[in-house]
Amino acid sequence: MSGPSQPAGSATAVTPASGTDSGAASAGTGAEPSTGTGSRAAAWRRAALRDLPVVLLYLLAAVYATSRLWLHRDRMVHMDNDQMLFEWMLARAARAVTHLENPLYSTALNAPDGVNLMANTSVLGLGIPLTPVTLLGGSQTTFLVGLVLSLAGTATAWYFFLSRRLVRSRVAAAVGGLFCGFAPGMISQAGGHLHMVAQFLVPAILAAVFHPRDDRVLRRGLLLGLLVAYQVFIGEEVLVFLVLAAGLFTVAYAVADPRTARRQAPALLGRLAVGAGTALVLLAYPLWFQFFGPGHYRGLPFSPEAYVLDVRSFTAAARQSVTGHDSVPGHLSPNPTEENSFFGLALIVLCVVIVIWQWRRPMVKALAVCGLVFAVLSFGPQVPFNGQPTDLPGPYRLVAHLPLLDLAVPARFPLICVPVIAILLALSLDRVFAAPRAAGAPAAPAPAGSAPAPAGAAPTGALPVRLLWSGAVAAALLPLVPVPIRTVPVWPVPDFVATGVWRSYVPPGRTIVPVPPTTGGEAKAGMYWSARTNLAFTAPGGYFIGPRGPEDPGARWGSPDLPTAVLLDRVAFTGEVPQITDVERRQAVEDLRHWRAAVVVQGGLTRGNPVKQTVDQLLGPGQWIANTWVWDVRDRVG
């Protein structure tokens, strides 16, 4: 996910924006030095034509990764609750735009209390600009488009960052970008966590923070503040990881190259100050609403320490790679969407070789420290090995209670290692692809942070070396090639809801209660139906994080469970019809009043018949309307 970059001033040799060295800028962009405006425009057009195939490659890779979802619209990602959540959030963003509603809060879910959307992963930074897609194609199409754009956009952003700031070889930059967008951890997160794969602003933020020039501090600081503010509306967790990674990288680089750090510190600190001030002004009200507005909560509804990775996971193959299978990853990661560390032994060895080979470069030293620290933190407070806890204490316990780190899921720290590895690969490929210079020719500008080659050394870019190293990189990366994201079947939206027949039964201010009603943080039924109908009706419960109660701001999944919801959920799980008495009937009416129910609707269920029998005992015989079992409770609820 978020990843480090080079400290300011270390990339002037290959940054087109620097304007300090036209030849260096040419090396960074592939354009020839020029002086006229027309010549510069022509050079940029030529560069764009060279970039286009790379961007198209990333788009094709993203479409391939999501192909099962495009081809089988009756299926969802294997973590279907997460897709239901993001479909609803995307539909809600579109409704906020078209109905001019508050985008930070909604009463269309969790009736009658509503949901603080700013305190949840509402992805407004994706949902609002994708509103036309939602209006034309619905929430499912928007989710898939968002997934494609996030994967391809992240890869593209890193490609431009690498090719403009760190390396001369476009092949090297393309490989680095490809890994950033489609590493095993990214594909794993794409199985449900849209906010975690939407990382296309991360390289732009790093480019603004670590700009190679020390002028225009105010302008670049303002740009940084705008980018940070926008990232908050895409995913705050990515921003937290970015801050942690960039901070550690900066400290490590300063230790490795103190002279450069001292020289660039004033401009860097100035950009950070202006950026922080700008972001705080823009985010003042949204952040107040998140932490103090209606539906706010404190802490997390789970223990981050429960989500850790096994040491062996770093050398294993992920489920969704060509060499992966189900047996091993299940013991090494908390769930299928958190296989963030499955890089494979070959790639780990290759990275060690690169670090040893390029150790003289301060950037490589800082990258190595950054990658190693966050990899080790992912083990949690007690290091697990081969699916079993060991007696070895993990470094995570030393920092688990520090601000920011106390809210971070340890299993996601290896996402920081993804761009670290990508940059190491790009730097190594750039070194071997550097064209050997003829005798007496001036040396080409060196990549950022590189050490000068020893006198009399053979050209690194000799053909045999290129072939050998390219083969080694290919051998390490090919086993990680992803397969299309796994999917699971989902029940269709009941015809009673999908066709709009419900409108004749549900007056304003009343809700549709699904069977079984939502318990805990499940997104099933009501939230799903609501998303697929563009939030046409109000639903109780849902998959979100909220407070435990009016007087208890502690975090919990969903709304507090009501007895009727617990009862029907148990029947749906076991298939056993309980004995219903007047006590359960009175409780059902009371719960339906709380939800402001107009109708109770049963959709597709694996054990649907026992559930229907139970609801019949609670509310009386249901009606078969539009191929759906419906219980009209308007008269009983009042």
C-alpha distance (Angstrom), angle and dihedral (degrees) to the residues before:
residue distance angle dihedral
M1 . . .
S2 3.72 . .
G3 3.75 110.1 .
P4 3.76 142.6 -170.4
S5 3.75 129.0 -103.4
Q6 3.75 136.7 -170.5
P7 3.80 120.7 -70.9
A8 3.75 117.1 -103.6
G9 3.74 114.6 -76.0
S10 3.77 96.1 24.3
A11 3.79 95.9 96.8
T12 3.78 104.7 45.9
A13 3.77 90.1 116.2
V14 3.76 94.0 64.7
T15 3.79 106.6 25.3
P16 3.79 116.2 106.5
A17 3.79 91.3 -160.9
S18 3.77 94.3 59.9
G19 3.77 96.7 77.3
T20 3.77 90.0 -161.8
D21 3.75 99.1 107.3
S22 3.79 120.7 24.9
G23 3.76 92.5 -167.0
A24 3.78 91.0 51.2
A25 3.76 90.6 48.6
S26 3.76 88.5 53.0
A27 3.76 90.1 52.7
G28 3.78 89.3 52.3
T29 3.80 96.8 48.7
G30 3.76 104.4 27.4
A31 3.83 89.7 -119.6
E32 3.78 126.9 125.9
P33 3.82 119.2 -112.3
S34 3.78 111.1 -92.9
T35 3.76 140.3 170.2
G36 3.80 106.8 -160.1
T37 3.80 125.0 80.3
G38 3.82 91.2 -125.7
S39 3.79 91.8 51.2
R40 3.79 91.5 49.7
A41 3.81 90.8 49.9
A42 3.79 90.1 49.9
A43 3.79 90.3 49.4
W44 3.80 91.1 51.9
R45 3.80 90.8 48.7
R46 3.80 90.3 52.9
A47 3.80 89.5 48.6
A48 3.80 90.8 49.5
L49 3.79 91.2 52.3
R50 3.79 89.0 53.5
D51 3.81 90.7 48.8
L52 3.80 95.7 48.3
P53 3.82 97.5 76.2
V54 3.81 90.0 51.7
V55 3.81 92.2 51.7
L56 3.81 91.0 47.2
L57 3.80 89.4 50.6
Y58 3.79 90.0 55.1
L59 3.81 91.9 48.3
L60 3.79 91.4 50.7
A61 3.79 90.3 48.5
A62 3.82 90.8 51.4
V63 3.80 92.3 48.8
Y64 3.80 89.8 48.6
A65 3.81 91.7 49.7
T66 3.82 90.6 52.5
S67 3.81 96.3 35.6
R68 3.81 96.4 113.1
L69 3.78 89.5 56.0
W70 3.80 92.1 50.3
L71 3.79 94.4 46.2
H72 3.81 97.6 42.4
R73 3.78 108.4 43.5
D74 3.80 90.7 173.6
R75 3.81 89.6 69.5
M76 3.80 137.0 69.1
V77 3.79 136.8 -159.3
H78 3.79 112.6 -71.2
M79 3.83 90.1 -100.8
D80 3.80 91.4 58.5
N81 3.81 94.3 171.5
D82 3.80 88.6 63.8
Q83 3.80 93.6 50.5
M84 3.81 89.8 49.4
L85 3.80 88.9 51.7
F86 3.80 94.8 51.2
E87 3.79 94.2 41.8
W88 3.78 88.2 55.2
M89 3.81 92.6 46.8
L90 3.81 91.6 49.7
A91 3.80 91.3 48.6
R92 3.81 89.8 47.6
A93 3.81 91.4 52.3
A94 3.80 90.1 53.0
R95 3.79 91.0 49.1
A96 3.80 90.8 50.0
V97 3.81 88.4 55.6
T98 3.80 97.8 44.6
H99 3.82 96.2 40.9
L100 3.82 96.8 34.4
E101 3.81 91.2 -123.5
N102 3.80 128.7 158.4
P103 3.83 104.3 -82.3
L104 3.82 91.8 -157.7
Y105 3.81 98.4 60.7
S106 3.80 138.2 31.2
T107 3.79 138.2 -174.7
A108 3.81 92.1 -169.4
L109 3.81 87.9 92.6
N110 3.78 132.5 44.0
A111 3.79 93.2 24.0
P112 2.94 127.4 -126.1
D113 3.82 97.9 14.3
G114 3.81 102.9 41.8
V115 3.80 130.7 -150.8
N116 3.79 133.4 -85.3
L117 3.80 98.2 -130.4
M118 3.80 94.0 -173.8
A119 3.81 88.0 61.2
N120 3.82 90.5 52.9
T121 3.79 135.1 56.6
S122 3.80 94.5 -83.8
V123 3.87 94.4 154.7
L124 3.80 91.4 -150.8
G125 3.80 88.6 163.4
L126 3.80 87.7 66.7
G127 3.79 101.8 29.6
I128 3.80 98.0 53.6
P129 3.83 97.8 51.6
L130 3.82 89.9 41.8
T131 3.81 92.5 53.7
P132 3.85 92.9 111.3
V133 3.81 89.5 55.0
T134 3.82 90.6 50.9
L135 3.78 92.6 49.1
L136 3.80 92.6 48.6
G137 3.81 102.7 35.7
G138 3.79 107.5 16.6
S139 3.78 132.6 -120.5
Q140 3.81 95.5 -59.7
T141 3.79 93.0 57.3
T142 3.79 91.0 45.5
F143 3.79 91.3 52.2
L144 3.81 91.1 52.2
V145 3.80 93.3 45.3
G146 3.81 89.3 48.8
L147 3.78 90.5 50.3
V148 3.81 92.9 50.2
L149 3.79 93.7 45.8
S150 3.79 92.0 46.7
L151 3.81 94.9 51.8
A152 3.80 95.4 41.3
G153 3.81 93.2 37.7
T154 3.80 92.8 52.6
A155 3.80 91.3 49.9
T156 3.82 91.6 46.5
A157 3.80 94.1 48.1
W158 3.79 91.6 51.6
Y159 3.81 90.7 46.2
F160 3.81 91.3 56.0
F161 3.78 91.7 44.1
L162 3.79 92.2 51.3
S163 3.80 96.2 42.6
R164 3.80 94.2 45.9
R165 3.79 100.0 38.7
L166 3.78 114.1 21.5
V167 3.80 115.4 20.2
R168 3.80 140.3 32.9
S169 3.80 97.3 -152.4
R170 3.80 113.6 86.4
V171 3.78 89.1 -159.7
A172 3.78 89.6 58.1
A173 3.80 91.3 48.0
A174 3.80 91.7 46.6
V175 3.82 92.0 52.9
G176 3.80 90.7 48.3
G177 3.79 92.6 48.9
L178 3.79 91.8 47.2
F179 3.78 91.2 54.1
C180 3.82 92.7 47.3
G181 3.77 91.6 53.4
F182 3.80 101.4 38.1
A183 3.80 108.2 26.2
P184 3.83 114.7 136.6
G185 3.79 91.0 -99.5
M186 3.80 92.2 54.0
I187 3.81 93.0 49.4
S188 3.79 89.4 46.7
Q189 3.81 91.5 52.2
A190 3.80 90.1 46.1
G191 3.79 86.6 66.5
G192 3.79 88.5 82.1
H193 3.81 114.4 -29.6
L194 3.79 106.9 91.0
H195 3.81 92.2 168.3
M196 3.81 91.5 57.4
V197 3.82 96.5 53.1
A198 3.81 94.6 44.8
Q199 3.81 93.7 90.0
F200 3.79 100.3 134.4
L201 3.82 92.6 117.8
V202 3.81 93.7 54.5
P203 3.84 95.8 82.4
A204 3.81 90.5 44.0
I205 3.82 91.0 53.2
L206 3.79 90.8 48.1
A207 3.81 90.6 48.4
A208 3.80 89.6 53.9
V209 3.81 94.3 45.8
F210 3.80 97.2 44.3
H211 3.78 99.0 37.7
P212 3.82 112.3 162.2
R213 3.81 94.5 -134.7
D214 3.77 126.5 70.3
D215 3.82 97.9 -150.4
R216 3.83 129.8 87.5
V217 3.78 90.5 38.1
L218 3.80 93.2 159.7
R219 3.81 94.9 50.0
R220 3.78 94.2 46.3
G221 3.79 91.3 43.8
L222 3.80 90.7 54.1
L223 3.80 89.9 49.5
L224 3.80 89.6 50.2
G225 3.80 91.0 51.8
L226 3.81 91.9 50.8
L227 3.81 92.1 49.6
V228 3.80 92.9 48.1
A229 3.80 91.7 48.8
Y230 3.79 91.5 50.7
Q231 3.80 91.8 47.9
V232 3.82 89.1 56.3
F233 3.81 88.2 61.9
I234 3.81 91.1 50.4
G235 3.78 100.0 43.8
E236 3.79 131.5 -29.7
E237 3.80 92.9 -162.4
V238 3.79 91.6 63.0
L239 3.80 89.1 50.7
V240 3.80 91.7 50.8
F241 3.79 91.0 52.3
L242 3.79 90.0 46.9
V243 3.80 92.0 53.5
L244 3.80 91.7 48.4
A245 3.81 94.0 47.2
A246 3.80 96.4 43.6
G247 3.81 91.0 46.7
L248 3.80 94.1 51.7
F249 3.80 91.6 43.2
T250 3.81 91.8 52.0
V251 3.79 92.6 50.6
A252 3.81 92.1 47.5
Y253 3.80 91.9 48.2
A254 3.79 91.5 48.6
V255 3.80 89.5 54.9
A256 3.81 91.6 47.3
D257 3.83 95.4 45.6
P258 3.83 110.3 17.0
R259 3.82 94.9 167.1
T260 3.80 93.3 59.3
A261 3.79 91.0 42.3
R262 3.80 92.6 53.6
R263 3.79 92.0 47.2
Q264 3.78 94.9 50.3
A265 3.80 99.1 35.8
P266 3.85 97.6 91.7
A267 3.81 94.4 54.3
L268 3.81 92.4 40.9
L269 3.79 93.0 50.7
G270 3.79 90.7 45.2
R271 3.80 92.6 54.0
L272 3.80 90.5 46.9
A273 3.81 92.4 50.1
V274 3.79 93.7 49.0
G275 3.80 91.4 42.9
A276 3.80 93.4 49.5
G277 3.80 91.9 47.9
T278 3.80 92.3 48.8
A279 3.80 93.1 47.5
L280 3.82 92.4 48.0
V281 3.79 91.8 52.7
L282 3.80 92.0 49.4
L283 3.80 94.4 43.0
A284 3.80 100.3 38.9
Y285 3.80 96.6 102.7
P286 3.84 97.6 35.6
L287 3.81 90.6 50.9
W288 3.81 91.9 46.3
F289 3.79 88.4 51.1
Q290 3.81 91.1 48.7
F291 3.81 95.4 51.8
F292 3.82 102.2 29.3
G293 3.81 107.7 17.0
P294 3.83 126.5 100.2
G295 3.77 112.6 -59.6
H296 3.81 94.4 19.4
Y297 3.78 119.3 151.1
R298 3.79 141.0 -171.2
G299 3.80 127.6 -122.8
L300 3.80 125.2 -13.5
P301 3.82 131.2 -58.0
F302 3.80 90.2 -127.8
S303 3.77 138.9 38.5
P304 3.81 112.3 -99.8
E305 3.80 87.7 -150.4
A306 3.81 88.8 69.6
Y307 3.81 89.6 66.3
V308 3.80 106.8 68.4
L309 3.79 136.2 134.8
D310 3.78 130.9 -122.8
V311 3.79 120.7 -117.1
R312 3.79 89.2 -122.9
S313 3.79 91.5 56.3
F314 3.81 90.3 78.7
T315 3.81 91.6 64.5
A316 3.82 98.1 35.3
A317 3.80 129.9 91.9
A318 3.80 119.4 -107.0
R319 3.79 120.9 -122.2
Q320 3.78 92.8 -114.9
S321 3.79 98.3 52.8
V322 3.79 127.2 91.8
T323 3.79 91.1 -105.9
G324 3.79 95.8 40.9
H325 3.80 131.5 108.4
D326 3.79 137.3 176.0
S327 3.79 102.6 -108.9
V328 3.81 102.1 71.8
P329 3.84 107.0 33.7
G330 3.80 92.9 55.0
H331 3.80 89.7 66.4
L332 3.79 95.4 44.4
S333 3.83 104.6 47.4
P334 3.81 134.1 41.0
N335 3.82 95.0 -118.6
P336 3.84 140.9 -18.4
T337 3.81 94.2 -86.3
E338 3.80 93.7 55.6
E339 3.83 100.8 59.6
N340 3.78 89.4 121.9
S341 3.80 99.7 140.5
F342 3.81 103.3 49.5
F343 3.80 97.5 119.0
G344 3.81 98.5 139.2
L345 3.78 129.6 -122.1
A346 3.81 94.5 -91.9
L347 3.80 93.8 57.6
I348 3.80 92.7 45.5
V349 3.82 90.4 52.6
L350 3.80 90.6 46.2
C351 3.81 91.4 53.2
V352 3.81 90.9 50.4
V353 3.81 88.9 52.5
I354 3.82 91.1 50.0
V355 3.79 92.6 49.9
I356 3.81 92.5 49.6
W357 3.81 91.6 44.6
Q358 3.83 94.9 47.1
W359 3.81 97.8 32.3
R360 3.82 93.0 123.1
R361 3.81 89.6 68.7
P362 3.83 112.8 89.5
M363 3.79 90.5 -146.4
V364 3.79 91.7 58.1
K365 3.78 91.4 49.8
A366 3.80 91.0 51.6
L367 3.81 92.1 46.1
A368 3.79 91.0 50.6
V369 3.80 92.0 51.5
C370 3.79 92.3 46.5
G371 3.80 94.9 48.6
L372 3.79 94.6 44.5
V373 3.80 95.1 48.4
F374 3.79 95.7 50.5
A375 3.78 92.3 42.7
V376 3.80 90.9 55.1
L377 3.82 92.6 45.1
S378 3.81 89.4 58.9
F379 3.82 89.7 69.3
G380 3.80 90.0 73.7
P381 3.81 127.2 -145.0
Q382 3.82 93.7 -40.7
V383 3.79 118.6 35.9
P384 3.83 112.7 -121.2
F385 3.79 121.6 -153.6
N386 3.78 127.3 -170.6
G387 3.78 92.4 -10.9
Q388 3.79 95.6 -51.1
P389 3.83 130.4 96.7
T390 3.78 116.7 -115.3
D391 3.79 132.0 -154.6
L392 3.81 90.2 -110.8
P393 3.82 111.5 111.0
G394 3.79 114.7 -132.8
P395 3.83 123.1 -130.9
Y396 3.80 87.9 -123.7
R397 3.80 90.1 80.8
L398 3.82 89.0 64.3
V399 3.82 93.4 59.4
A400 3.82 102.9 24.2
H401 3.80 93.3 106.5
L402 3.80 98.3 44.7
P403 3.83 118.1 111.6
L404 3.82 113.0 -86.0
L405 3.79 91.8 8.0
D406 3.81 90.4 67.0
L407 3.82 89.5 63.6
A408 3.82 97.0 41.8
V409 3.79 121.6 101.8
P410 3.84 106.6 -127.1
A411 3.81 92.4 -146.0
R412 3.81 89.2 64.9
F413 3.80 96.8 54.9
P414 3.83 91.5 90.2
L415 3.81 87.6 65.5
I416 3.80 83.7 75.8
C417 3.80 87.4 57.3
V418 3.82 90.6 59.7
P419 3.84 96.7 74.8
V420 3.81 89.7 35.7
I421 3.80 89.6 59.8
A422 3.80 91.5 41.2
I423 3.80 92.3 54.5
L424 3.81 91.6 47.5
L425 3.80 90.3 51.3
A426 3.80 91.9 47.4
L427 3.80 93.1 48.6
S428 3.79 91.9 49.9
L429 3.80 94.2 47.0
D430 3.78 90.5 46.6
R431 3.79 90.0 53.6
V432 3.80 94.8 51.1
F433 3.82 93.3 42.0
A434 3.80 92.6 51.7
A435 3.78 106.0 119.7
P436 3.82 113.6 -113.2
R437 3.79 108.9 -114.5
A438 3.72 123.5 -130.2
A439 3.79 120.4 -110.1
G440 3.78 110.8 -77.1
A441 3.81 94.4 11.8
P442 3.80 117.4 130.6
A443 3.76 115.8 -102.4
A444 3.76 117.4 -101.8
P445 3.79 117.3 -118.6
A446 3.79 109.9 -80.6
P447 3.78 121.6 -124.0
A448 3.76 117.2 -96.7
G449 3.78 116.0 -69.2
S450 3.78 94.0 2.2
A451 3.76 123.2 144.4
P452 3.80 119.2 -126.5
A453 3.75 115.2 -96.8
P454 3.80 114.9 -105.1
A455 3.78 114.8 -96.9
G456 3.78 113.1 -89.0
A457 3.79 93.5 12.0
A458 3.77 116.9 151.3
P459 3.80 114.7 -107.2
T460 3.79 109.9 -86.3
G461 3.80 90.4 -145.8
A462 3.81 95.5 64.3
L463 3.82 111.9 139.6
P464 3.83 97.8 -111.9
V465 3.79 90.6 50.5
R466 3.80 91.3 49.0
L467 3.78 91.9 51.3
L468 3.78 94.6 45.6
W469 3.78 95.3 46.8
S470 3.80 94.1 42.7
G471 3.78 88.3 51.8
A472 3.79 91.4 50.2
V473 3.80 91.9 50.7
A474 3.80 91.4 46.8
A475 3.80 91.5 48.8
A476 3.80 90.4 52.5
L477 3.81 95.7 45.7
L478 3.81 103.8 38.5
P479 3.83 94.2 72.0
L480 3.82 87.2 56.6
V481 3.80 95.6 56.3
P482 3.80 105.1 129.5
V483 3.77 127.3 -122.1
P484 3.82 119.5 -143.9
I485 3.79 113.0 -69.4
R486 3.77 111.9 -89.1
T487 3.78 118.9 -109.0
V488 3.80 139.4 -162.5
P489 3.82 129.2 -154.2
V490 3.79 119.4 -104.1
W491 3.76 131.5 -161.8
P492 3.81 113.6 -104.8
V493 3.79 120.3 -111.9
P494 3.82 106.7 -89.4
D495 3.80 114.1 -100.3
F496 3.80 90.0 -122.9
V497 3.82 87.5 64.5
A498 3.80 102.2 29.3
T499 3.83 95.6 51.9
G500 3.80 94.7 45.5
V501 3.81 96.3 -115.3
W502 3.82 86.8 132.3
R503 3.81 90.1 72.5
S504 3.80 90.3 77.9
Y505 3.80 90.7 57.2
V506 3.80 105.6 37.5
P507 3.82 116.6 69.0
P508 3.82 121.8 -163.3
G509 3.78 113.5 -71.1
R510 3.82 93.8 26.1
T511 3.81 129.9 102.0
I512 3.78 144.1 -138.5
V513 3.80 110.2 -121.5
P514 3.82 114.0 -156.0
V515 3.78 123.6 -145.0
P516 2.92 114.4 -89.9
P517 3.81 95.8 26.2
T518 3.78 116.2 -131.9
T519 3.78 117.0 -79.9
G520 3.78 123.6 -168.2
G521 3.77 112.2 -25.8
E522 3.80 99.7 -27.3
A523 3.78 114.4 139.1
K524 3.77 94.8 -162.8
A525 3.78 125.7 131.2
G526 3.81 108.8 -14.7
M527 3.80 97.8 44.2
Y528 3.80 91.2 41.4
W529 3.80 94.2 48.8
S530 3.79 90.4 46.0
A531 3.81 92.6 52.7
R532 3.80 94.1 48.1
T533 3.82 90.9 51.3
N534 3.83 93.6 47.3
L535 3.81 92.7 -108.2
A536 3.79 93.2 -58.4
F537 3.82 91.9 156.4
T538 3.79 140.1 26.3
A539 3.81 120.0 -103.8
P540 3.81 133.4 -167.3
G541 3.79 123.4 -123.4
G542 3.79 121.7 -1.7
Y543 3.79 144.4 170.5
F544 3.79 106.5 -64.0
I545 3.80 141.8 102.0
G546 3.79 117.8 -99.3
P547 3.81 141.9 148.1
R548 3.79 122.3 -67.3
G549 3.78 90.4 -122.9
P550 3.83 145.9 -32.1
E551 3.80 91.8 -75.5
D552 3.80 98.4 32.6
P553 3.83 116.4 65.0
G554 3.81 93.1 -176.2
A555 3.79 111.6 128.8
R556 3.80 123.5 -103.3
W557 3.80 136.3 163.7
G558 3.78 111.8 -96.9
S559 3.78 125.6 -30.0
P560 3.81 125.1 -38.0
D561 3.80 110.7 -75.9
L562 3.78 116.5 -106.4
P563 3.82 119.8 -147.3
T564 3.82 95.8 -113.2
A565 3.81 91.4 51.8
V566 3.81 91.0 50.4
L567 3.81 91.5 48.1
L568 3.81 95.6 50.8
D569 3.78 92.7 42.0
R570 3.79 89.7 55.7
V571 3.82 91.0 50.3
A572 3.82 90.9 49.5
F573 3.80 89.6 51.7
T574 3.81 100.1 43.5
G575 3.81 102.7 26.4
E576 3.82 89.7 -136.2
V577 3.81 117.3 134.0
P578 3.83 110.2 -140.3
Q579 3.79 127.6 -147.4
I580 3.81 107.4 -95.2
T581 3.80 121.3 -150.3
D582 3.80 134.3 -179.1
V583 3.79 88.0 -91.2
E584 3.83 91.5 64.2
R585 3.81 90.9 42.7
R586 3.80 93.2 53.8
Q587 3.80 90.0 45.4
A588 3.80 90.7 51.5
V589 3.80 91.6 53.9
E590 3.80 90.6 47.4
D591 3.82 91.6 50.7
L592 3.80 91.8 46.9
R593 3.80 89.1 52.4
H594 3.80 89.1 52.9
W595 3.81 89.9 52.9
R596 3.83 91.2 44.2
A597 3.78 88.2 -128.3
A598 3.79 124.3 -169.4
V599 3.80 98.1 173.6
V600 3.78 137.4 8.8
V601 3.81 113.3 -141.2
Q602 3.80 129.8 -166.5
G603 3.78 116.1 -153.7
G604 3.78 129.4 -179.6
L605 3.81 114.2 -36.7
T606 3.80 132.9 170.4
R607 3.82 89.6 -134.8
G608 3.77 96.6 29.1
N609 3.81 99.2 144.6
P610 3.85 96.4 60.0
V611 3.80 89.4 46.7
K612 3.80 92.1 51.0
Q613 3.80 91.3 49.1
T614 3.80 89.6 52.4
V615 3.81 93.6 48.9
D616 3.82 89.8 47.5
Q617 3.79 88.4 56.2
L618 3.80 91.1 48.6
L619 3.80 100.6 43.0
G620 3.80 107.4 11.6
P621 3.81 128.2 -103.4
G622 3.80 115.8 -24.1
Q623 3.79 126.2 -129.5
W624 3.81 124.0 -119.0
I625 3.81 101.8 -131.2
A626 3.82 123.5 165.4
N627 3.82 91.6 -13.9
T628 3.80 90.2 -54.2
W629 3.80 135.0 105.8
V630 3.80 107.7 -119.7
W631 3.81 132.7 179.7
D632 3.81 113.9 -159.6
V633 3.82 105.7 -149.1
R634 3.80 100.6 166.7
D635 3.81 94.3 111.8
R636 3.80 94.2 43.2
V637 3.80 96.1 47.0
G638 3.81 95.3 41.9
